[in-house]
Amino acid sequence: MKRNMKIKQYVMAYRADEKEIARLLPPGFESLRPVLRINVECFDGDDDWGYIEFNTPVAAEGKRGWLNISSWLEKPDYMHLEFTPTGKRGGCPYEEDNDGCFYWDYNTGQYGFLEAEVINADKEYADCSLEWELPPANAFFDDDERIRSFIKLPVLEILGAYVVEFEREFEEPDDVIGDGAEL
């Protein structure tokens, strides 16, 4: 069954050392800009942070998009990130330069690709601050030192931030209760 969910997304980008970003990328990925980005999604009108992605713009396999460095299902204690909407509206200058997102698929043991989601809603610019603490060892499932290395890169400059609200359609699994299975 298809369902719509209200999403409130906070997005911020910051400049970091380009050579270090390129050095930390997996084989086959080329850095497009000296940028690291954090996307935060809140679901169904709730302002609690539900899903967070940490990524960087790359080119690979003939596509240009974002490489997912890590993701969290709640705000980690070592990320200090605040958004303050300004009331001004606008867009993101790099939206047109985005085929989608590369992400690590734990089932296949390789990178997968998810096409870009089109978001036509107005974006509200935000003031933003970010500070990282070094996360504890073994804070991540795999590739712990690479992720920690990205987090260690100093925030050289906050390039921009915005908040956008939109609806996302998704496929919800059918209810399986009542199919004769024992509980």
C-alpha positions as CSV (number, residue, x, y, z in Angstrom):
1,M,0.0,0.0,0.0
2,K,1.3,3.5,-0.9
3,R,1.5,6.1,1.8
4,N,2.7,9.7,2.1
5,M,4.9,10.8,4.9
6,K,5.6,14.4,5.9
7,I,9.4,15.0,6.0
8,K,11.2,17.9,7.5
9,Q,14.8,17.9,6.3
10,Y,17.7,19.9,7.6
11,V,20.7,20.2,5.3
12,M,24.1,21.8,6.0
13,A,27.3,21.8,4.0
14,Y,30.8,22.7,5.1
15,R,34.2,23.1,3.5
16,A,37.0,20.7,4.5
17,D,40.5,19.9,3.2
18,E,40.1,18.7,-0.4
19,K,43.2,16.6,-0.5
20,E,42.2,14.8,2.7
21,I,38.7,14.2,1.4
22,A,40.1,12.7,-1.8
23,R,42.6,10.6,0.2
24,L,39.8,9.1,2.3
25,L,37.5,8.1,-0.6
26,P,37.2,4.4,-1.5
27,P,38.8,3.3,-4.8
28,G,36.8,4.3,-7.9
29,F,35.4,7.5,-6.4
30,E,36.6,11.0,-7.3
31,S,36.0,14.1,-5.1
32,L,34.0,16.8,-6.9
33,R,34.3,19.6,-4.3
34,P,35.9,20.0,-0.9
35,V,32.6,19.6,0.9
36,L,31.1,17.5,3.6
37,R,27.3,17.5,4.1
38,I,24.9,16.4,6.8
39,N,21.2,15.7,6.1
40,V,18.8,15.3,9.0
41,E,15.3,14.0,8.4
42,C,12.4,14.3,10.8
43,F,9.2,12.2,10.1
44,D,5.5,12.9,10.2
45,G,5.7,16.4,11.7
46,D,7.9,15.3,14.6
47,D,10.9,17.5,15.3
48,D,12.9,14.6,16.7
49,W,15.8,13.7,14.4
50,G,15.0,10.4,12.8
51,Y,17.7,9.7,10.2
52,I,21.0,11.4,9.7
53,E,23.4,11.1,6.7
54,F,27.0,12.3,6.5
55,N,28.2,12.5,2.9
56,T,30.5,14.2,0.3
57,P,30.0,14.9,-3.5
58,V,31.7,12.4,-5.8
59,A,31.8,11.0,-9.3
60,A,31.9,7.3,-9.9
61,E,30.5,4.8,-12.4
62,G,29.6,7.7,-14.8
63,K,27.4,9.3,-12.2
64,R,27.7,12.4,-10.0
65,G,26.2,12.5,-6.6
66,W,26.8,12.0,-2.9
67,L,28.8,9.3,-1.2
68,N,27.2,8.3,2.0
69,I,30.1,8.2,4.6
70,S,27.9,7.2,7.5
71,S,24.4,7.3,8.7
72,W,22.7,7.3,12.1
73,L,19.1,6.6,13.3
74,E,19.5,9.2,16.1
75,K,21.8,12.2,16.7
76,P,25.1,10.9,18.1
77,D,26.4,12.4,21.3
78,Y,29.7,13.5,19.5
79,M,27.8,15.6,16.9
80,H,26.9,19.1,18.0
81,L,24.7,20.6,15.3
82,E,22.2,23.4,15.5
83,F,20.0,25.0,12.8
84,T,18.2,28.4,13.1
85,P,15.9,29.1,10.2
86,T,16.3,32.7,8.9
87,G,12.9,33.2,7.2
88,K,14.6,33.8,3.8
89,R,13.8,31.3,1.0
90,G,15.9,30.0,-1.9
91,G,17.5,26.9,-3.4
92,C,20.6,24.8,-3.4
93,P,23.1,25.8,-6.2
94,Y,24.2,22.1,-6.7
95,E,20.8,20.4,-6.9
96,E,21.1,20.0,-10.7
97,D,24.5,18.4,-10.3
98,N,23.2,15.3,-8.5
99,D,22.3,12.0,-10.0
100,G,21.8,10.4,-6.6
101,C,23.5,8.8,-3.6
102,F,26.1,6.0,-3.4
103,Y,25.7,3.9,-0.2
104,W,27.4,0.8,1.2
105,D,25.1,-2.2,0.9
106,Y,25.9,-4.6,3.7
107,N,23.9,-7.3,2.0
108,T,26.1,-7.3,-1.2
109,G,29.3,-6.0,0.3
110,Q,29.6,-3.3,-2.3
111,Y,28.3,0.2,-3.1
112,G,24.8,0.6,-4.4
113,F,23.2,3.7,-6.0
114,L,19.9,5.3,-5.2
115,E,18.6,7.9,-7.8
116,A,18.1,11.5,-6.6
117,E,14.8,12.4,-5.0
118,V,13.2,15.4,-6.6
119,I,12.1,17.9,-4.0
120,N,10.2,20.9,-5.4
121,A,9.3,22.5,-2.1
122,D,10.8,25.9,-1.1
123,K,13.8,25.8,1.1
124,E,14.3,28.1,4.0
125,Y,17.9,29.2,4.6
126,A,19.2,28.6,8.1
127,D,22.1,29.7,10.2
128,C,24.0,26.7,11.4
129,S,26.8,25.6,13.7
130,L,28.6,22.3,13.8
131,E,31.2,20.8,16.2
132,W,32.5,17.3,16.2
133,E,34.0,15.4,19.1
134,L,36.0,12.4,18.1
135,P,33.6,9.4,18.4
136,P,34.6,6.5,20.6
137,A,36.4,3.6,18.9
138,N,34.0,1.0,17.5
139,A,31.2,3.6,17.2
140,F,30.4,2.3,13.7
141,F,29.7,-1.1,12.1
142,D,32.5,-1.2,9.5
143,D,35.3,0.9,8.3
144,D,35.6,2.7,11.7
145,E,38.9,4.5,11.1
146,R,37.9,5.9,7.7
147,I,34.7,7.4,9.2
148,R,36.5,8.7,12.2
149,S,39.1,10.3,9.8
150,F,36.3,12.2,7.9
151,I,34.9,13.4,11.3
152,K,38.4,14.6,12.3
153,L,38.6,16.9,9.3
154,P,38.3,20.5,10.6
155,V,35.2,22.5,9.6
156,L,37.0,25.2,7.6
157,E,33.8,27.1,6.7
158,I,30.0,26.5,6.8
159,L,28.9,26.9,3.2
160,G,25.2,26.9,3.7
161,A,22.2,25.4,5.4
162,Y,18.5,25.1,4.8
163,V,15.3,23.5,6.0
164,V,12.7,22.1,3.7
165,E,9.4,20.4,4.3
166,F,7.8,18.0,1.8
167,E,5.9,14.8,1.4
168,R,7.5,11.5,0.4
169,E,5.5,8.7,-1.1
170,F,6.7,5.2,-0.1
171,E,5.5,1.6,-0.3
172,E,4.3,0.3,3.1
173,P,4.2,-3.5,3.5
174,D,0.8,-5.1,3.7
175,D,-0.3,-6.2,7.1
176,V,0.7,-9.8,7.7
177,I,-1.4,-10.5,10.8
178,G,-4.2,-12.9,10.1
179,D,-2.3,-14.9,7.4
180,G,-2.7,-18.1,9.5
181,A,0.7,-17.9,11.1
182,E,1.0,-18.7,14.8
183,L,1.9,-15.9,17.1
